[in-house]
Amino acid sequence: MKKKGEKEAEVIHNKGLFIVALFILAPIYVFASLFVLQFLCLFFLFIVIGSRLYAECLVHSIKIIRRDMELREFRQQWARVELVVENRGFLPVFLLALRDGTGMLPLSKGNKTLCSLPARSRFTFEWQGYCSDRGVFMLGPATIQGADPLGLFPFQVMFPEQIKLFVYPTARSAHLSFRDGVPLGRLLSQNILHEDLARPRSLHPYQMGDEQRRVNWKASVRSPGRFGMNLMVNEYEATVSFPMSVFLNLDIDAYPVKKALSFMERVIEVGATLCLLSAQKQQDIGLVIFSQRKTFVINPSRFALITILEALALFESDGRTGEKGDCVGVLLESAKRFPAGVKIFYVGPVLANDDYIRLNILKKFRLNIEYFIIDERTAPQFSYGGARQYQVKEFGDDIL
């Protein structure tokens, strides 16, 4: 059983030359009577055997080590792959050709190189691939080609170890204001009722109406007043938490036939942008992906960003069935798992009037919803139950 990273195939070309040399030169050396002829046979036999042993030693002494076993990059960016070629033997390599497999990566450059390796040395090789498509790609295996100094016995060695490249959706820009969150979070608030008792800000002298539990007795002892100690009261930061969950309607039957794939890719980009925007503010984020095949749910969490981006990279659209799925029913069922105060961002095509009315029940669970609509027509400017509705641009760096 081969270990991880062990060579998969070792090919020594011109094996026929080695066999022919042995069967021809060896009998001539043994049975020839001329000293000069014996000397020439022995000389060429030594060259052939020495070259073969040299090539065999190089095959077993050259190793390839990958710096990263998993790579992550956003779409329309360049992914950088690094390999280290080591010569662990005592013989130098005069010329070595290295090639790394690009898998299904659409465009790449510089995945081939030539190098020479002295004994007990290493060479770092780097190439770049352009991530033009979203998805998961397997890069490798790497192949090296070399030969003995005389070139009599060229060899090729393939290292089967591969790495996984996650290409996330393109990160777009969005200008959204976070508001109407729940208290005790990380976003600063102007409402003093949202004070976070775990984040003290400053002290102020006691005033009529201040609660006794806010008195800082240690600071009061160190602050003598005119008639004894001067009572000091703690002040706290006013903050709110803005946990959110993005619901992506990726039912291909809900989109127009001609623009279905481009609209769905845009919806995925909007979902990734919203999650990144929330993660930058250190807020809890979740994701629900609805399609005809299955529903994927990630509950809101502060450390769910990588899982969400990987799920978006892995998503593949279903084939058309001719009938739309009940995305509203799935959204309502998924919302039952969310804690109170979560804001749900629906991203997808425009819904029917009855669907908007059905989603008003989320208020009973203390959940808010906002709509990001992508449609060939202009999305309705009015909203149902006070929910905000945005029109998503079909293309461009700005999603709104």
Helices and strands as residue ranges (DSSP letters): E 9-12, H 15-31, H 35-61, E 62-66, E 70-74, E 78-87, E 93-100, E 107-109, E 112-117, E 121-130, E 135-139, E 142-146, E 155-159, E 163-168, E 182-188, G 192-194, E 195-205, G 212-214, H 217-221, E 224-225, E 228-229, E 232-241, E 244-249, G 252-254, H 260-280, E 285-290, E 295-301, H 305-314, H 327-335, E 343-348, H 353-359, G 360-365, E 368-373, E 389-391
